[in-house]
Amino acid sequence: MPCRLPAAPLVAAAALAAAAAQSFALRAERHAAESPAAALAASAAPPLVKFAGVALGGFRGVIADALWFRADRLQDERRFVELVQLADWITALDPANEEAWVFHAWNMAYNVSFLLSRPDDRWRWVEGGISLLRDRGVPLNPSSAEIRRNLGWFFQHKIGMDGDEAAPFYRTEWAREIAAYLGEGGAAPAAGSIASAELAETLGMDAALMAGLEGRYGPVDWRVPAASSLYWASTALESGASGKDRASCLRMVYQSLCTMAFGPGRVVGDPEEEGWTFRAMANPDLADSAIAAVELAMRESPYAGIRHAYAGALREATLLRALQGREEESRALHEKLRAFFAANGVADGVPAWEDLPSAPEDWSAVLLERAGFH
């Protein structure tokens, strides 16, 4: 049944006043980049919802809360198209509510997609969650580090990792989608070009910022998911992420760089060719930047996990440079690895440079525990 306002005006006023007291308190410190009324007027909400939202002003939050209950019911009933419409109305009623944007995007990309069996059906919902944050959440909340960080997480985890059995399909579709706007080797399009304008319009990415990240870190292939997680984490940091948000974004930056440097960081083949499926190789040119990014995060946070990441990055970079025949650089990285453990009270136990390729997988974890990084 559709939600209706109470028939008796006095009862409605009393109920709304009581509910609004808490709603106002929760939203006291929020601010919108665009006025809620304007956002609602521009949304796809039906006239009755628009009228109620604009006319009731501060009571918009009360209406939004009521629609949340309706959204739960629609999901239980698997009425997915209506669920998307309802998410649009809820975020339009309360556009400064970061939690609402993130919740509905996660619901679409994770919960609803999981209920479907076909990879292409799942992908539509994953992409829908990304679009909700990127195309509407970010423009209405340009200073929100939380929304940008979650966008990065979707690329890093939902698309880039294999927790979802359809993830290889997602990676293929994403590479095909973004490749149309990129330069040779997946590089950022030239700033001011038609491709850069289309990229900004379609995928919400700034070619100048992408080029800036390439200049800072090295040649990024933007067709791999980790490149997008690097992009959105970097924009979150630029938007003023602080505290836990900043720490999370710094970790996402170095994790993205490590993934590209030592894992799938450079696409193999042409995503625009018929029948292409996602394949990628390591991008060694990003190794030094990955290590530097971990060092930055390590200077700002005592978190033990960053130390584990640092030891792992140094180990992988040492092996990578050796495989490339760059022995002097490889030995210098190995010495840096030894110095890191020595500085943390573990003077021995690091395998010799010659023995590193055949060393047990867990040797660095064992030494880190000895150093107190559990």
KEKE-3310 file (N, C-alpha, C; in steps of 0.2 Angstrom, whole numbers, plus 5000, padded with zeros to 4 digits):
npx = (5004:5003:5012:5003:4998:4992:4975:4969:4972:4977:4981:4991:5000:5004:5011:5021:5028:5033:5041:5050:5058:5068:5073:5078:5088:5097:5102:5107:5121:5123:5126:5120:5127:5119:5103:5090:5077:5079:5085:5076:5066:5072:5073:5067:5056:5038:5025:5017:5026:5036:5029:5025:5038:5044:5034:5034:5046:5058:5053:5056:5065:5058:5048:5057:5062:5051:5050:5061:5057:5048:5056:5063:5053:5050:5062:5062:5051:5057:5055:5063:5064:5056:5062:5074:5068:5063:5074:5080:5070:5072:5085:5084:5075:5083:5097:5109:5112:5124:5125:5113:5115:5126:5121:5111:5117:5126:5117:5111:5123:5128:5119:5107:5112:5117:5107:5103:5106:5113:5127:5127:5115:5118:5129:5122:5116:5127:5134:5124:5124:5136:5134:5124:5131:5142:5136:5126:5127:5140:5140:5130:5136:5149:5160:5161:5170:5167:5157:5165:5175:5169:5165:5177:5180:5170:5176:5188:5185:5173:5173:5187:5191:5189:5177:5165:5157:5155:5164:5175:5168:5163:5175:5179:5168:5169:5182:5180:5170:5176:5187:5184:5186:5199:5217:5232:5237:5228:5230:5226:5214:5218:5218:5205:5201:5189:5186:5190:5180:5168:5171:5171:5157:5151:5157:5161:5174:5189:5199:5211:5214:5217:5228:5237:5238:5245:5257:5262:5263:5266:5265:5248:5236:5221:5211:5210:5203:5209:5214:5204:5200:5211:5209:5197:5199:5210:5203:5195:5204:5208:5197:5197:5197:5198:5204:5198:5193:5203:5214:5209:5208:5221:5226:5219:5224:5238:5236:5229:5239:5249:5242:5242:5255:5261:5252:5237:5239:5240:5232:5230:5230:5216:5202:5191:5190:5180:5174:5185:5191:5194:5211:5226:5242:5257:5262:5276:5282:5275:5280:5289:5282:5272:5278:5282:5270:5265:5274:5271:5258:5261:5269:5259:5250:5249:5245:5246:5243:5248:5261:5263:5259:5270:5281:5278:5277:5290:5296:5290:5294:5308:5310:5304:5312:5323:5319:5318:5331:5337:5348:5355:5346:5337:5344:5346:5333:5331:5340:5334:5323:5329:5334:5322:5316:5326:5326:5315:5318:5321:5334:5339:5335:5329:5328:5343:5348:5350:5343:5330:5319:5316:5312:5301:5283:5278:5288:5290:5278:5280:5292:5287:5277:5286:5292:5281:5270:5256)
npy = (4994:5011:5025:5036:5052:5056:5057:5065:5082:5087:5076:5072:5083:5083:5070:5072:5082:5077:5066:5074:5081:5072:5070:5082:5084:5074:5079:5091:5095:5093:5098:5104:5104:5108:5115:5106:5107:5111:5100:5090:5094:5093:5079:5062:5060:5057:5069:5071:5067:5076:5088:5086:5085:5098:5107:5104:5107:5106:5094:5085:5075:5066:5061:5054:5045:5037:5032:5024:5012:5007:5004:4993:4984:4982:4977:4964:4959:4958:4968:4976:4986:4996:4998:5005:5017:5022:5023:5034:5044:5045:5049:5061:5068:5070:5075:5079:5069:5058:5045:5039:5039:5031:5019:5015:5014:5003:4993:4991:4987:4977:4969:4967:4964:4951:4943:4939:4929:4929:4935:4947:4953:4955:4964:4976:4980:4982:4992:5001:5005:5011:5022:5029:5035:5041:5049:5056:5057:5063:5075:5082:5082:5088:5089:5078:5066:5053:5048:5048:5039:5027:5025:5022:5010:5001:4999:4994:4983:4976:4975:4973:4962:4945:4941:4940:4929:4934:4943:4943:4946:4958:4966:4965:4971:4984:4988:4988:4998:5010:5011:5017:5030:5033:5036:5030:5014:5014:5026:5043:5053:5067:5083:5094:5088:5081:5068:5068:5077:5069:5058:5064:5068:5056:5046:5053:5057:5067:5072:5080:5078:5064:5064:5071:5062:5052:5059:5060:5047:5038:5028:5025:5013:5015:5007:4996:4990:4994:5007:5015:5015:5021:5033:5038:5038:5047:5059:5059:5062:5075:5082:5084:5074:5068:5062:5045:5043:5049:5041:5029:5032:5034:5021:5015:5021:5017:5003:5001:5006:4996:4984:4987:4988:4975:4966:4964:4976:4981:4981:4967:4965:4971:4979:4983:4975:4962:4949:4950:4946:4950:4953:4955:4961:4963:4980:4986:4999:5006:5003:5009:5020:5014:5009:5021:5027:5018:5021:5034:5033:5025:5034:5042:5034:5022:5009:4992:4984:4992:4991:4978:4978:4986:4979:4968:4975:4979:4967:4961:4971:4970:4957:4958:4968:4961:4951:4958:4960:4971:4972:4980:4989:4980:4974:4986:4988:4977:4979:4990:4983:4975:4985:4991:4980:4979:4992:4990:4982:4969:4961:4950:4937:4940:4934:4931:4940:4932:4921:4925:4922:4909:4908:4904:4908:4915:4921:4935:4939:4932:4938:4951:4949:4946:4958:4965:4969:4964)
npz = (5000:4996:5005:5016:5021:5038:5040:5049:5053:5065:5072:5064:5064:5077:5077:5068:5073:5085:5079:5072:5081:5085:5072:5068:5077:5073:5061:5063:5061:5048:5031:5015:4998:4989:4990:4999:4995:4981:4976:4978:4970:4957:4956:4952:4959:4962:4960:4972:4982:4980:4983:4996:5002:4999:5004:5018:5023:5035:5039:5030:5033:5041:5033:5024:5033:5034:5022:5021:5028:5020:5009:5014:5014:5001:4996:5002:4996:4983:4974:4964:4954:4959:4971:4968:4963:4975:4983:4976:4979:4993:4995:4988:4996:5007:5004:5010:5019:5021:5025:5020:5006:5005:5011:5002:4990:4994:4996:4984:4976:4983:4991:4984:4971:4974:4975:4962:4948:4935:4928:4921:4925:4938:4937:4932:4944:4952:4945:4946:4959:4960:4951:4958:4969:4963:4952:4958:4972:4974:4967:4974:4987:4987:4996:5003:5010:5014:5005:4993:4997:4999:4986:4980:4987:4982:4969:4972:4980:4977:4963:4960:4968:4972:4979:4975:4964:4951:4948:4939:4927:4930:4930:4917:4910:4915:4911:4897:4897:4901:4893:4881:4882:4885:4882:4874:4880:4890:4897:4904:4896:4885:4893:4891:4879:4868:4872:4886:4890:4888:4896:4909:4909:4908:4917:4927:4930:4932:4919:4920:4934:4934:4926:4934:4944:4937:4935:4947:4953:4942:4927:4925:4922:4918:4915:4924:4939:4951:4948:4948:4961:4967:4962:4967:4981:4982:4978:4989:4999:4995:4997:5010:5019:5036:5052:5055:5042:5034:5037:5032:5018:5015:5016:5006:4995:4995:4995:4982:4974:4977:4972:4959:4955:4959:4955:4946:4936:4924:4909:4898:4880:4870:4877:4869:4859:4851:4861:4870:4886:4903:4907:4915:4919:4930:4935:4935:4935:4945:4957:4966:4969:4976:4988:4993:4996:5006:5016:5019:5024:5035:5043:5048:5055:5068:5065:5065:5053:5043:5044:5041:5027:5022:5024:5016:5003:5001:5000:4989:4979:4980:4974:4962:4955:4954:4946:4934:4931:4937:4947:4957:4961:4967:4977:4985:4989:4997:5007:5013:5018:5028:5036:5041:5049:5058:5064:5071:5081:5077:5073:5066:5055:5043:5027:5017:5002:4991:4995:4996:4986:4988:5001:5015:5014:5025:5032:5034:5041:5053:5058:5060:5070:5080:5082:5087:5080:5078)
capx = (5000:5007:5012:4998:4998:4987:4969:4967:4977:4980:4985:4997:5004:5007:5015:5026:5032:5037:5046:5055:5062:5074:5076:5082:5094:5102:5104:5109:5127:5124:5124:5120:5130:5113:5097:5086:5071:5081:5087:5070:5062:5075:5073:5061:5050:5031:5022:5015:5032:5039:5025:5026:5045:5045:5029:5035:5052:5062:5050:5058:5068:5053:5046:5062:5063:5045:5051:5066:5053:5045:5062:5065:5048:5051:5068:5060:5047:5061:5053:5069:5064:5052:5067:5078:5064:5062:5081:5080:5066:5075:5091:5082:5072:5088:5103:5115:5113:5129:5123:5108:5118:5130:5117:5107:5122:5129:5111:5111:5129:5130:5113:5102:5115:5119:5101:5103:5111:5116:5133:5125:5110:5122:5133:5118:5115:5133:5135:5119:5126:5142:5131:5120:5136:5146:5132:5121:5129:5146:5138:5126:5140:5156:5166:5160:5175:5164:5155:5171:5179:5165:5165:5184:5179:5167:5181:5194:5183:5167:5175:5194:5193:5185:5172:5159:5159:5154:5169:5179:5163:5163:5181:5178:5163:5172:5187:5177:5166:5181:5192:5182:5188:5206:5222:5235:5239:5224:5232:5221:5214:5221:5214:5202:5199:5182:5186:5190:5173:5164:5173:5168:5150:5148:5159:5162:5181:5192:5206:5217:5216:5220:5235:5241:5240:5250:5263:5264:5264:5269:5260:5242:5232:5214:5206:5210:5199:5213:5216:5198:5200:5216:5206:5192:5203:5214:5199:5192:5209:5208:5191:5198:5196:5202:5203:5198:5192:5210:5218:5206:5209:5228:5227:5216:5229:5244:5233:5228:5246:5252:5239:5244:5262:5263:5247:5234:5240:5241:5228:5233:5225:5212:5195:5186:5189:5175:5176:5190:5189:5199:5217:5231:5249:5259:5264:5282:5283:5272:5283:5293:5277:5268:5282:5282:5263:5264:5278:5267:5252:5265:5271:5253:5246:5253:5241:5250:5242:5252:5268:5263:5259:5276:5286:5276:5278:5297:5298:5288:5298:5314:5309:5302:5317:5328:5317:5319:5338:5339:5350:5357:5340:5334:5348:5345:5327:5332:5343:5329:5319:5333:5334:5315:5316:5331:5324:5309:5320:5322:5340:5341:5329:5327:5332:5348:5345:5350:5338:5323:5314:5314:5310:5294:5279:5276:5293:5289:5273:5283:5296:5283:5275:5292:5292:5276:5265:5251)
capy = (5000:5018:5028:5041:5056:5055:5060:5071:5087:5088:5070:5072:5088:5080:5065:5075:5086:5072:5063:5079:5083:5068:5070:5088:5083:5070:5082:5098:5097:5092:5104:5101:5108:5111:5115:5100:5108:5111:5093:5086:5097:5090:5072:5059:5058:5059:5076:5071:5067:5083:5093:5085:5087:5105:5110:5102:5109:5102:5088:5080:5069:5062:5057:5050:5039:5033:5028:5018:5006:5005:5001:4986:4979:4981:4972:4958:4957:4957:4973:4979:4993:5001:5000:5010:5023:5024:5026:5041:5049:5046:5054:5068:5071:5072:5074:5080:5063:5054:5038:5037:5038:5025:5013:5013:5011:4996:4989:4989:4984:4971:4965:4966:4960:4945:4939:4937:4923:4930:4940:4954:4956:4958:4970:4982:4983:4985:4999:5006:5008:5016:5028:5033:5039:5045:5054:5061:5059:5067:5082:5085:5082:5088:5089:5072:5061:5047:5045:5046:5033:5021:5024:5019:5003:4997:4997:4990:4976:4973:4974:4971:4956:4939:4939:4939:4925:4937:4949:4943:4949:4965:4969:4965:4976:4991:4990:4990:5005:5016:5011:5021:5037:5034:5036:5023:5010:5016:5033:5048:5057:5074:5088:5098:5085:5078:5062:5070:5080:5063:5054:5068:5068:5049:5042:5058:5057:5073:5070:5083:5075:5058:5065:5073:5056:5049:5062:5059:5040:5034:5027:5022:5010:5017:5001:4991:4993:4998:5014:5019:5016:5026:5040:5041:5039:5053:5064:5060:5066:5082:5085:5086:5068:5068:5056:5039:5044:5050:5034:5024:5034:5033:5014:5013:5023:5012:4996:5002:5006:4989:4980:4988:4987:4968:4961:4966:4983:4984:4977:4964:4965:4977:4978:4985:4970:4958:4943:4951:4946:4954:4950:4960:4959:4968:4987:4987:5006:5009:4999:5014:5025:5010:5009:5028:5028:5015:5025:5040:5030:5023:5040:5045:5029:5016:5003:4986:4982:4996:4988:4971:4980:4989:4973:4964:4979:4979:4960:4960:4975:4967:4951:4961:4971:4955:4947:4963:4961:4977:4969:4985:4992:4975:4974:4992:4987:4972:4982:4994:4979:4973:4991:4991:4976:4981:4998:4988:4977:4962:4962:4945:4933:4942:4930:4934:4942:4926:4916:4927:4919:4902:4909:4903:4913:4918:4923:4942:4939:4929:4943:4957:4947:4947:4966:4968:4971:4958)
capz = (5000:4996:5011:5016:5027:5042:5038:5054:5053:5072:5074:5059:5066:5083:5076:5064:5078:5089:5076:5069:5086:5084:5065:5068:5081:5069:5055:5065:5059:5041:5026:5008:4993:4985:4994:4998:4991:4974:4974:4977:4964:4951:4956:4948:4963:4960:4962:4979:4986:4979:4986:5003:5004:4999:5009:5025:5024:5039:5041:5025:5036:5044:5027:5022:5037:5033:5015:5023:5030:5013:5005:5017:5012:4994:4995:5004:4991:4977:4969:4963:4951:4964:4976:4965:4963:4982:4985:4973:4983:5000:4994:4986:5002:5012:5000:5014:5023:5018:5027:5016:5000:5006:5012:4996:4985:4996:4996:4977:4973:4987:4994:4978:4966:4976:4974:4955:4946:4929:4929:4918:4929:4944:4935:4932:4951:4955:4942:4948:4966:4959:4948:4963:4973:4958:4948:4962:4979:4974:4965:4980:4993:4985:5001:5007:5010:5015:4999:4989:5000:4997:4979:4979:4990:4977:4964:4975:4983:4973:4956:4960:4971:4969:4984:4971:4958:4945:4948:4932:4922:4931:4928:4909:4908:4917:4906:4891:4897:4902:4888:4875:4883:4887:4878:4873:4886:4896:4900:4904:4889:4885:4896:4886:4873:4868:4876:4893:4892:4888:4902:4915:4909:4908:4922:4933:4932:4929:4916:4923:4940:4932:4923:4940:4948:4933:4936:4954:4954:4937:4921:4927:4917:4921:4914:4929:4945:4957:4946:4950:4969:4968:4960:4972:4988:4981:4978:4996:5003:4993:4999:5017:5024:5042:5056:5052:5035:5031:5038:5027:5012:5014:5015:5000:4990:4995:4993:4975:4970:4977:4968:4952:4955:4960:4953:4940:4935:4917:4905:4892:4875:4869:4879:4864:4854:4852:4864:4875:4893:4907:4908:4917:4922:4935:4932:4940:4936:4951:4963:4970:4972:4981:4994:4996:4999:5012:5021:5021:5029:5041:5047:5051:5059:5071:5064:5063:5047:5038:5044:5037:5020:5020:5023:5010:4997:5000:4998:4982:4975:4979:4970:4955:4952:4953:4940:4929:4930:4940:4954:4961:4964:4971:4983:4989:4993:5002:5013:5016:5022:5033:5040:5044:5054:5063:5068:5076:5086:5075:5070:5062:5053:5036:5022:5012:4996:4987:4997:4996:4981:4991:5008:5017:5013:5031:5036:5036:5047:5059:5061:5062:5077:5085:5083:5091:5076:5078)
cpx = (5004:5006:5007:4999:4992:4981:4968:4973:4980:4984:4992:5002:5008:5013:5022:5031:5036:5043:5052:5060:5069:5077:5080:5089:5100:5105:5107:5116:5128:5123:5124:5123:5124:5107:5093:5080:5073:5082:5081:5066:5065:5075:5067:5056:5043:5029:5020:5021:5035:5035:5026:5033:5046:5041:5031:5042:5057:5059:5052:5061:5063:5050:5051:5063:5057:5047:5056:5062:5050:5050:5063:5060:5049:5057:5066:5055:5050:5058:5058:5068:5061:5057:5072:5074:5064:5069:5082:5076:5069:5081:5089:5079:5077:5095:5109:5117:5118:5127:5118:5111:5122:5126:5114:5112:5125:5123:5111:5117:5130:5124:5109:5106:5116:5113:5100:5108:5115:5121:5131:5120:5114:5126:5129:5117:5121:5135:5130:5121:5132:5139:5128:5125:5139:5142:5128:5124:5135:5144:5135:5130:5147:5162:5165:5166:5172:5161:5160:5174:5175:5165:5172:5183:5175:5171:5186:5191:5178:5169:5182:5195:5188:5180:5166:5161:5159:5159:5173:5174:5163:5169:5181:5174:5166:5177:5185:5173:5171:5186:5191:5184:5195:5211:5226:5238:5234:5226:5226:5220:5217:5216:5211:5199:5191:5181:5186:5183:5168:5165:5170:5161:5147:5150:5162:5169:5184:5199:5212:5219:5219:5227:5239:5243:5245:5257:5266:5266:5267:5263:5254:5238:5225:5209:5206:5206:5203:5214:5210:5198:5205:5213:5202:5195:5207:5209:5196:5198:5209:5202:5191:5197:5201:5200:5203:5197:5199:5214:5216:5208:5217:5230:5224:5221:5235:5242:5232:5235:5249:5249:5241:5251:5264:5258:5244:5234:5240:5237:5232:5228:5221:5204:5190:5186:5184:5178:5182:5187:5195:5205:5222:5237:5251:5262:5270:5284:5280:5275:5285:5287:5273:5271:5281:5275:5262:5268:5274:5261:5255:5267:5265:5249:5251:5250:5246:5250:5246:5259:5269:5263:5266:5281:5284:5278:5286:5299:5296:5292:5305:5315:5308:5308:5323:5326:5318:5326:5341:5342:5352:5351:5337:5338:5347:5338:5327:5335:5338:5324:5322:5333:5327:5314:5320:5329:5318:5311:5321:5328:5342:5334:5327:5331:5337:5345:5344:5345:5331:5318:5312:5312:5303:5290:5278:5282:5293:5284:5276:5288:5292:5279:5280:5293:5287:5270:5260:5245)
cpy = (5006:5021:5034:5045:5055:5059:5066:5075:5087:5082:5070:5077:5086:5075:5067:5079:5082:5069:5068:5081:5079:5069:5077:5088:5079:5074:5089:5100:5096:5098:5101:5106:5111:5111:5109:5101:5108:5104:5089:5088:5094:5083:5069:5057:5061:5066:5076:5071:5073:5088:5092:5087:5094:5109:5109:5104:5104:5095:5083:5074:5064:5058:5052:5044:5034:5029:5023:5012:5003:5001:4994:4981:4977:4976:4965:4955:4956:4962:4978:4986:4998:5003:5005:5017:5026:5027:5033:5046:5050:5050:5061:5072:5074:5071:5075:5074:5058:5046:5035:5035:5031:5019:5011:5010:5004:4991:4986:4985:4977:4966:4962:4962:4953:4940:4937:4932:4925:4936:4947:4957:4959:4964:4976:4985:4985:4992:5004:5009:5013:5022:5032:5037:5044:5051:5059:5062:5064:5074:5086:5086:5083:5088:5083:5067:5054:5044:5043:5040:5027:5020:5020:5011:4999:4995:4992:4983:4973:4971:4971:4965:4951:4937:4937:4935:4928:4943:4949:4947:4956:4969:4970:4971:4983:4993:4992:4997:5011:5017:5016:5028:5039:5034:5029:5020:5011:5022:5038:5051:5064:5079:5093:5095:5083:5072:5063:5073:5074:5059:5058:5068:5061:5045:5047:5059:5063:5071:5073:5080:5068:5059:5067:5067:5052:5052:5061:5052:5036:5032:5022:5019:5011:5012:4996:4994:4997:5005:5018:5020:5021:5033:5043:5042:5045:5059:5065:5064:5073:5085:5086:5080:5069:5062:5049:5038:5045:5044:5029:5025:5033:5026:5012:5015:5018:5005:4996:5002:4999:4984:4981:4986:4979:4963:4964:4973:4986:4979:4974:4963:4971:4976:4980:4980:4965:4951:4943:4950:4948:4950:4956:4957:4965:4975:4989:4995:5010:5007:5005:5019:5021:5010:5016:5030:5024:5018:5031:5038:5028:5028:5043:5040:5024:5009:4998:4984:4985:4993:4982:4973:4982:4983:4969:4968:4979:4972:4959:4965:4972:4961:4953:4964:4966:4952:4952:4964:4967:4975:4974:4988:4987:4974:4980:4991:4982:4974:4986:4989:4976:4979:4992:4987:4977:4987:4996:4982:4970:4963:4956:4941:4935:4938:4934:4936:4936:4921:4918:4924:4912:4902:4907:4909:4918:4921:4931:4943:4937:4935:4949:4955:4948:4954:4969:4970:4965:4960)
cpz = (5000:5003:5011:5022:5031:5040:5043:5055:5060:5074:5070:5062:5073:5082:5072:5069:5082:5086:5073:5075:5086:5077:5065:5071:5077:5064:5057:5062:5051:5037:5019:5003:4989:4990:4994:4994:4983:4972:4973:4971:4957:4951:4952:4953:4960:4963:4969:4984:4986:4983:4994:5006:5004:5004:5016:5027:5029:5041:5035:5028:5039:5038:5024:5026:5036:5027:5016:5024:5024:5009:5008:5015:5005:4992:4997:4999:4984:4972:4968:4960:4955:4969:4974:4965:4970:4984:4982:4977:4990:4999:4992:4992:5007:5009:5004:5019:5020:5019:5022:5009:5000:5007:5006:4991:4987:4995:4988:4974:4977:4988:4988:4973:4968:4975:4967:4953:4940:4930:4926:4922:4935:4943:4935:4939:4954:4952:4944:4955:4965:4956:4953:4967:4968:4955:4952:4968:4979:4972:4971:4986:4991:4990:5005:5006:5010:5009:4994:4991:4998:4990:4977:4982:4985:4971:4967:4977:4979:4966:4956:4963:4969:4975:4981:4965:4951:4944:4942:4927:4923:4929:4920:4907:4910:4913:4900:4891:4897:4896:4882:4876:4885:4881:4877:4879:4892:4900:4900:4898:4890:4888:4891:4880:4873:4872:4884:4895:4892:4894:4908:4915:4910:4915:4928:4935:4928:4926:4918:4930:4939:4930:4929:4944:4944:4934:4943:4955:4949:4932:4924:4921:4920:4919:4919:4935:4950:4955:4948:4958:4971:4967:4965:4979:4987:4981:4985:5000:5001:4995:5007:5022:5030:5046:5053:5045:5031:5031:5033:5020:5010:5013:5008:4994:4990:4993:4985:4971:4971:4973:4961:4951:4955:4958:4947:4939:4928:4912:4899:4887:4875:4871:4874:4859:4856:4856:4869:4882:4897:4909:4910:4920:4927:4931:4937:4940:4942:4957:4968:4973:4977:4988:4997:4999:5005:5018:5023:5026:5035:5046:5051:5055:5062:5070:5061:5056:5041:5038:5040:5029:5018:5019:5017:5003:4996:4998:4991:4977:4974:4974:4963:4952:4950:4946:4933:4927:4933:4947:4959:4965:4969:4977:4988:4993:4998:5008:5017:5020:5028:5039:5044:5050:5060:5067:5072:5080:5084:5070:5065:5060:5046:5031:5018:5006:4991:4989:4997:4992:4984:4998:5009:5016:5019:5035:5039:5042:5053:5063:5063:5069:5082:5087:5086:5087:5074:5073)
residu = (MET:PRO:CYS:ARG:LEU:PRO:ALA:ALA:PRO:LEU:VAL:ALA:ALA:ALA:ALA:LEU:ALA:ALA:ALA:ALA:ALA:GLN:SER:PHE:ALA:LEU:ARG:ALA:GLU:ARG:HIS:ALA:ALA:GLU:SER:PRO:ALA:ALA:ALA:LEU:ALA:ALA:SER:ALA:ALA:PRO:PRO:LEU:VAL:LYS:PHE:ALA:GLY:VAL:ALA:LEU:GLY:GLY:PHE:ARG:GLY:VAL:ILE:ALA:ASP:ALA:LEU:TRP:PHE:ARG:ALA:ASP:ARG:LEU:GLN:ASP:GLU:ARG:ARG:PHE:VAL:GLU:LEU:VAL:GLN:LEU:ALA:ASP:TRP:ILE:THR:ALA:LEU:ASP:PRO:ALA:ASN:GLU:GLU:ALA:TRP:VAL:PHE:HIS:ALA:TRP:ASN:MET:ALA:TYR:ASN:VAL:SER:PHE:LEU:LEU:SER:ARG:PRO:ASP:ASP:ARG:TRP:ARG:TRP:VAL:GLU:GLY:GLY:ILE:SER:LEU:LEU:ARG:ASP:ARG:GLY:VAL:PRO:LEU:ASN:PRO:SER:SER:ALA:GLU:ILE:ARG:ARG:ASN:LEU:GLY:TRP:PHE:PHE:GLN:HIS:LYS:ILE:GLY:MET:ASP:GLY:ASP:GLU:ALA:ALA:PRO:PHE:TYR:ARG:THR:GLU:TRP:ALA:ARG:GLU:ILE:ALA:ALA:TYR:LEU:GLY:GLU:GLY:GLY:ALA:ALA:PRO:ALA:ALA:GLY:SER:ILE:ALA:SER:ALA:GLU:LEU:ALA:GLU:THR:LEU:GLY:MET:ASP:ALA:ALA:LEU:MET:ALA:GLY:LEU:GLU:GLY:ARG:TYR:GLY:PRO:VAL:ASP:TRP:ARG:VAL:PRO:ALA:ALA:SER:SER:LEU:TYR:TRP:ALA:SER:THR:ALA:LEU:GLU:SER:GLY:ALA:SER:GLY:LYS:ASP:ARG:ALA:SER:CYS:LEU:ARG:MET:VAL:TYR:GLN:SER:LEU:CYS:THR:MET:ALA:PHE:GLY:PRO:GLY:ARG:VAL:VAL:GLY:ASP:PRO:GLU:GLU:GLU:GLY:TRP:THR:PHE:ARG:ALA:MET:ALA:ASN:PRO:ASP:LEU:ALA:ASP:SER:ALA:ILE:ALA:ALA:VAL:GLU:LEU:ALA:MET:ARG:GLU:SER:PRO:TYR:ALA:GLY:ILE:ARG:HIS:ALA:TYR:ALA:GLY:ALA:LEU:ARG:GLU:ALA:THR:LEU:LEU:ARG:ALA:LEU:GLN:GLY:ARG:GLU:GLU:GLU:SER:ARG:ALA:LEU:HIS:GLU:LYS:LEU:ARG:ALA:PHE:PHE:ALA:ALA:ASN:GLY:VAL:ALA:ASP:GLY:VAL:PRO:ALA:TRP:GLU:ASP:LEU:PRO:SER:ALA:PRO:GLU:ASP:TRP:SER:ALA:VAL:LEU:LEU:GLU:ARG:ALA:GLY:PHE:HIS)
# end
